[in-house]
Amino acid sequence: MPSGSLIDANSEVVDGDKSLLKIAGVIVVGILIALATGFFFDKALFTYGILSGTFFLSVFVLQNLFIKDLDKVILSLFLESLGFTVFFYRDFSYHLVAGSIILAMLLFWGSYKARKELEATVRIRFFRASRLALNSAVPAIFVFMSLIFLARGTVFTETNLQSLLESFSPLIRGYVPAFSFSKPTGELIKDIALGNMSSEELVAFNKLPQSARDQAVNKTVEELSLRVEPYFGSTFSPEKSLSQNVYAAAAIRINGLDENSRMYFTAWLMLLILFSARSLVPIIQIPISILAFLIYQIILATNFAVVQLESRSREVLLLK
């Protein structure tokens, strides 16, 4: 990418970073922001947590450009992972241990991929290096926070399940116009049954006395509930919404799992979250990469760091 006068090509071989104080400063900033992010999420201050997490990921991207020595990279990632997790240690469980390990490993993998890209190219391709770093770092935070909230019992809640199910409602309405997960189950079954009637059947149904219509609808609801209940392992209540009935059935299933089954369930859930987070990276990385690039340009403009050329004309970023 263009560097202009910021490139110093006077020497054939580039010296290493000379300012240990600046390197330490970059590491400390990352640790402090990681601490702040963990604190905000621990206190359920999600808006501040997301903002702080955005700055943390921006600094994480920049650290891959600034820190050259592997031992310093490992130290910074270890301390940042520790800073991110320290506020959650009162909830100590295998969720926390697994989340901490996954967080550290994915951050290191993202850093490795970004640094490998920087070493393999002649010019500093900032946004490509940023994308490679964030491909692992964003899912790392998603998985860690999901494990923590799962351990706290704040992931699988009736409200969260209803929000998830309602996101599928528009798709289902293409086949069942009256469908809604928030509608009482009995009323929903009634609407579906009436919607499947032909015009002649509907006319005949409406000619029946109200008591006969109510009896026919109640019988349909009861028969359908009896058919569905064996698959869900619980009794459906016509008065409750469909999402409430689904939540009750799922809760019975999950609570009936033994310890090993719970661990397998958690592992599969984390894989689902991991792949879901990876699919969101192209969207999430845009504001993070732009913020990191703005900070990067400010750093170059203030001579906090400079771009130099190695003997084979490869750009490197040095803290002077």
VENNOR-V604744 format. One record per pair of residues at least 12 apart in sequence whose ideal C-beta (glycine too) atoms are under 6 Angstrom apart, sorted by the first residue. I is the first residue (numbers start at 1). GAP is how many residues later the second one is. D is the distance in Angstrom with one decimal. If there is no record, write none. Layout:
# VENNOR-V604744
i:I gap:GAP d:D
i:I gap:GAP d:D
This chain:
# VENNOR-V604744
i:1 gap:125 d:5.7
i:3 gap:304 d:4.8
i:6 gap:294 d:5.4
i:6 gap:301 d:4.8
i:7 gap:300 d:5.1
i:8 gap:298 d:6.0
i:8 gap:300 d:4.8
i:9 gap:300 d:4.6
i:12 gap:299 d:4.6
i:13 gap:298 d:5.4
i:14 gap:294 d:4.8
i:14 gap:296 d:5.0
i:14 gap:302 d:5.6
i:17 gap:51 d:6.0
i:17 gap:301 d:5.5
i:17 gap:302 d:4.6
i:18 gap:302 d:6.0
i:19 gap:300 d:4.8
i:22 gap:297 d:4.2
i:23 gap:296 d:6.0
i:26 gap:37 d:5.9
i:26 gap:40 d:5.2
i:27 gap:49 d:4.4
i:29 gap:30 d:5.9
i:30 gap:29 d:4.8
i:30 gap:33 d:6.0
i:30 gap:46 d:6.0
i:30 gap:50 d:5.1
i:31 gap:48 d:5.0
i:31 gap:49 d:5.6
i:31 gap:52 d:4.8
i:33 gap:22 d:5.3
i:33 gap:23 d:4.4
i:33 gap:26 d:5.9
i:34 gap:22 d:5.5
i:34 gap:46 d:4.3
i:34 gap:49 d:3.8
i:34 gap:50 d:4.4
i:35 gap:48 d:4.2
i:36 gap:16 d:4.7
i:37 gap:12 d:5.9
i:37 gap:15 d:4.2
i:37 gap:16 d:4.8
i:37 gap:19 d:5.1
i:38 gap:46 d:4.6
i:38 gap:49 d:4.7
i:39 gap:48 d:5.3
i:40 gap:12 d:5.5
i:42 gap:45 d:4.1
i:54 gap:234 d:5.7
i:57 gap:80 d:5.7
i:57 gap:231 d:4.9
i:58 gap:230 d:5.6
i:58 gap:233 d:4.6
i:58 gap:234 d:3.9
i:60 gap:77 d:5.7
i:61 gap:69 d:4.7
i:61 gap:72 d:5.1
i:61 gap:231 d:4.3
i:62 gap:230 d:5.8
i:64 gap:47 d:5.4
i:64 gap:50 d:4.2
i:64 gap:51 d:5.4
i:64 gap:69 d:5.6
i:65 gap:252 d:4.7
i:66 gap:253 d:5.9
i:77 gap:30 d:5.1
i:77 gap:31 d:5.4
i:81 gap:22 d:5.2
i:81 gap:23 d:4.2
i:85 gap:15 d:4.9
i:88 gap:60 d:5.4
i:91 gap:60 d:5.6
i:93 gap:58 d:5.0
i:95 gap:52 d:4.4
i:95 gap:55 d:6.0
i:95 gap:56 d:3.8
i:99 gap:45 d:4.2
i:99 gap:48 d:3.8
i:102 gap:41 d:5.3
i:103 gap:37 d:4.9
i:103 gap:41 d:4.4
i:106 gap:30 d:4.4
i:106 gap:34 d:3.5
i:107 gap:30 d:5.7
i:107 gap:33 d:5.5
i:109 gap:27 d:4.7
i:110 gap:23 d:4.5
i:110 gap:26 d:3.3
i:110 gap:27 d:4.5
i:113 gap:19 d:4.2
i:114 gap:15 d:4.5
i:114 gap:18 d:4.7
i:114 gap:19 d:3.9
i:117 gap:12 d:5.1
i:117 gap:15 d:5.4
i:122 gap:192 d:5.2
i:123 gap:192 d:5.1
i:124 gap:191 d:4.7
i:126 gap:167 d:5.9
i:127 gap:162 d:5.7
i:130 gap:159 d:4.3
i:130 gap:162 d:5.9
i:131 gap:154 d:5.9
i:134 gap:151 d:4.5
i:135 gap:146 d:5.7
i:138 gap:139 d:5.9
i:138 gap:143 d:5.1
i:138 gap:146 d:5.5
i:139 gap:135 d:5.1
i:139 gap:138 d:3.9
i:139 gap:139 d:5.4
i:142 gap:131 d:5.8
i:142 gap:135 d:3.8
i:143 gap:127 d:5.5
i:143 gap:130 d:5.7
i:143 gap:131 d:5.5
i:146 gap:127 d:4.9
i:158 gap:89 d:4.7
i:161 gap:86 d:5.0
i:162 gap:81 d:4.2
i:165 gap:16 d:4.3
i:165 gap:78 d:5.1
i:166 gap:15 d:5.4
i:169 gap:12 d:6.0
i:176 gap:16 d:5.9
i:178 gap:13 d:3.9
i:181 gap:61 d:4.9
i:181 gap:62 d:4.2
i:182 gap:59 d:5.1
i:184 gap:55 d:5.9
i:184 gap:57 d:5.9
i:185 gap:51 d:5.8
i:185 gap:53 d:5.3
i:185 gap:57 d:5.1
i:185 gap:60 d:5.5
i:186 gap:35 d:4.8
i:186 gap:52 d:2.9
i:188 gap:54 d:5.8
i:189 gap:32 d:4.8
i:189 gap:35 d:5.5
i:190 gap:27 d:4.9
i:193 gap:27 d:5.1
i:221 gap:17 d:5.3
i:232 gap:17 d:3.6
i:233 gap:19 d:5.5
i:233 gap:20 d:6.0
i:234 gap:14 d:5.4
i:234 gap:15 d:4.4
i:234 gap:18 d:5.1
i:305 gap:12 d:5.4
i:305 gap:14 d:5.1
i:306 gap:12 d:5.7
i:306 gap:14 d:5.5
